[in-house]
Amino acid sequence: MNSSSSRHGVYGTPPLALATVPADARIFGPFLPGSEDLAELQDGALSTLVVLAPAGVLERRYALAQALRVLEPGGQLTVMALKDKGGSRLRKELEAFGCVVIETSKAHHRICGVTRPAQVEGVSAAIAAGDPRRSETLNLYTQPGIFSWDRPDPGSALLMEHLPALSGRGADLGAGLGVLALAVLASPKVTSLTLIDLDYRAVRAAQRNVADGRAEILWADVRTTELTNLDFVVMNPPFHDGGAEDRSLGQTFIRKAAEALRKGGTCWLVANRHLPYEAVMAPLFAKVTLQAETKAFKVYEARK
Ligand SMILES: C[S@@+](CC[C@H](N)C(=O)[O-])C[C@H]1O[C@@H](n2cnc3c(N)ncnc32)[C@H](O)[C@@H]1O
């Protein structure tokens, strides 16, 4: 991650109409490749911080606690979130850390302004609750906020049940913790596998989980990557962007998979059965085969 000496910061992508972000602000947040990790800053390193708080409770309290830790006493914290994505809980959560909160409401967001008090409470506990850790259930490194961070995903499990032993060069688009990648790399005929994820926490966990010389792990946006001539792609594509269902995201993943494959290469994917992916796959692939279905999911093999 990058670093600079500015004492101003912005976490995530708060709507700029709702907050003033200094031009030299350092950029933080797991979904912005190249940005910094708040967790790596020293206590009191910043004077101002504007935060678009995450929706998940543990990851939001973690981000708020890190924000209070890295602000100097007297520093200014502005936190916002959509009302139904954690915004309505921000005030109480900040008060529980010992802050006096000035709350306003605009454009469906709750916006909380705080002057960082000299003493804060419960920050270490919230950081411990949201920190990276090893999950005994998954037997993997993980962190709250990552997709399916504390339980196996049934869609990925179904895909793995039906995945043949693959061979050659491949990619795992939206690789998360590396669950599918580990299944793929069990085949000795796989020569290389590129794992891509937009979530830095997932990338960091996958680096520990997928310790295999054939794997390359990239913190990047699949929508802007340019892989070519691959023998296979595997994926459980995302269908949420910023908490809202976004079908076009999964559809773009499918287009990117088709672009990345050589003629005759295959894409194995699992999707929630209500998602309209068949119509996107049909013109991009020579043959699309439904390999498995349950009440919730469908597994496809799409051959280019
Ligand atoms: C449904 S999860 C699948 C994760 C993993 N493959 C598994 O099976 O457990 C989709 C993953 O895509 C990632 N993602 C979302 N948007 C992305 C993007 N634009 N570029 C790369 N990864 C993205 C998410 O962070 C998430 O880890």
The ligand as an SDF file (V2000), in Angstrom:
LIG
                    3D

 27 29  0  0  0  0  0  0  0  0999 V2000
  -19.1860  -14.3060   -4.3640 C   0  0  0  0  0  0  0  0  0  0  0  0
  -17.5670  -13.8590   -3.8180 S   0  0  0  0  0  0  0  0  0  0  0  0
  -16.6270  -15.3140   -4.2320 C   0  0  0  0  0  0  0  0  0  0  0  0
  -15.3490  -15.4520   -3.4520 C   0  0  0  0  0  0  0  0  0  0  0  0
  -14.5800  -16.7540   -3.6450 C   0  0  0  0  0  0  0  0  0  0  0  0
  -14.3130  -17.0140   -5.0490 N   0  0  0  0  0  0  0  0  0  0  0  0
  -15.3530  -17.9260   -3.0580 C   0  0  0  0  0  0  0  0  0  0  0  0
  -15.8400  -18.7220   -3.8400 O   0  0  0  0  0  0  0  0  0  0  0  0
  -15.4450  -18.0090   -1.8320 O   0  0  0  0  0  0  0  0  0  0  0  0
  -17.1040  -12.6460   -5.0140 C   0  0  0  0  0  0  0  0  0  0  0  0
  -15.7690  -11.9700   -4.7600 C   0  0  0  0  0  0  0  0  0  0  0  0
  -15.5890  -10.9660   -5.7840 O   0  0  0  0  0  0  0  0  0  0  0  0
  -14.9290   -9.8570   -5.2090 C   0  0  0  0  0  0  0  0  0  0  0  0
  -15.2080   -8.6860   -6.0630 N   0  0  0  0  0  0  0  0  0  0  0  0
  -16.3000   -7.8970   -6.0730 C   0  0  0  0  0  0  0  0  0  0  0  0
  -16.1920   -6.9630   -7.0400 N   0  0  0  0  0  0  0  0  0  0  0  0
  -14.9880   -7.1740   -7.6300 C   0  0  0  0  0  0  0  0  0  0  0  0
  -14.2980   -6.5460   -8.6940 C   0  0  0  0  0  0  0  0  0  0  0  0
  -14.8560   -5.5190   -9.3460 N   0  0  0  0  0  0  0  0  0  0  0  0
  -13.0820   -7.0140   -9.0570 N   0  0  0  0  0  0  0  0  0  0  0  0
  -12.5280   -8.0630   -8.3840 C   0  0  0  0  0  0  0  0  0  0  0  0
  -13.1420   -8.7070   -7.3740 N   0  0  0  0  0  0  0  0  0  0  0  0
  -14.3460   -8.2700   -7.0120 C   0  0  0  0  0  0  0  0  0  0  0  0
  -15.4880   -9.7710   -3.8060 C   0  0  0  0  0  0  0  0  0  0  0  0
  -14.6010   -9.0460   -2.9550 O   0  0  0  0  0  0  0  0  0  0  0  0
  -15.6300  -11.2480   -3.4300 C   0  0  0  0  0  0  0  0  0  0  0  0
  -14.4760  -11.7170   -2.7760 O   0  0  0  0  0  0  0  0  0  0  0  0
  1  2  1  0
  2  3  1  0
  2 10  1  0
  3  4  1  0
  4  5  1  0
  5  6  1  0
  5  7  1  0
  7  8  2  0
  7  9  1  0
 10 11  1  0
 11 12  1  0
 11 26  1  0
 12 13  1  0
 13 14  1  0
 13 24  1  0
 14 15  1  0
 14 23  1  0
 15 16  2  0
 16 17  1  0
 17 18  1  0
 17 23  2  0
 18 19  1  0
 18 20  2  0
 20 21  1  0
 21 22  2  0
 22 23  1  0
 24 25  1  0
 24 26  1  0
 26 27  1  0
M  CHG  2   2   1   9  -1
M  END
$$$$
